[in-house]
Amino acid sequence: MKTINLGQKNIIEPIEWKQYEGETVVVKTIIRKGQRIQETAFYPDKVKAKPRGNAYIIGNGPSRKGFDLTRLKDTGQTYGCNALYRDFLPDFIFSVDTKVTQEMCDAEVGLKTVHYAPSLEVNREYSKGMLHLIPYNPHWISGNAAFWTAGVHGHKNIFLLGFDFREYGKDQLNNIYQDTVNYGERHSNDVFEGWLKQFRDHLKMRPYINFTIVHDNPPEYMKYLQTGSDLGNSKVISYAEFEKILTPR
């Protein structure tokens, strides 16, 4: 297995939270007489999300398999991605892959909950006005875009379930929806390293948010998230500890 270098210096400046009102994005690029011309449009925020309780970000890693996701609804807002809609409909759902996004649009997911996607997908014909622009899109994978947006919404306590950031052994699932429609082959460790870097970058960007990863058997490198001198806003807890948070006495 490839060693993940988490000690590499990466200068990331904190960003100040402000209410999201919308943004201007490039919707078309054309080349005319050797010049690149970009057409832009302003997309106002139609969601107007307000934080309520905790933010629960649901990844599709196998570590969350068996946990009853409906229990999250009473104590906060749920964020998920991709094929999660087949089994559970979160308050906000994300997709960045074209095939998965089209599948979700065909299923009219955006009529049942808030469906976020990149501007490229928002402007496709099959979206039929059901998609919302990922705010200040960092161009991350869909799961990471979910916890990014929870931060944009103003949440101060974010819990991550099913975020494994790892490859599993041969013939083992690394995604609950692996080998189903519109899901490709297993990912490599290089991909997981990129996902973890995005997560760590977000910790640095928003030091005022407390991030908690729920995992019963965290990989060794997850411990670094708790001990890195630059990352004091993240911890890993077990599902037993998480149960106590969901059902306080």
Secondary structure, DSSP 8 states (H G I E B T S, - for coil): -------S-------------EEEEEEEEEEETTEEEEEEEEEE--S-----SEEEEE---GGGTT--GGGGGGGEEEEEEGGGGGT---SEEE--SHHHHHHHHHTTGGGTSEEEE-HHHHTSGGGTT-EEE-TT-----HHHHHHHHHHHTT-SEEEEES---S---TT--SSTTTTSTT--S---HHHHHHHHHHHHHHHHH-TTSEEEEE-SS--GGGGHHHH-TT--SEEEE-HHHHHHHHS--
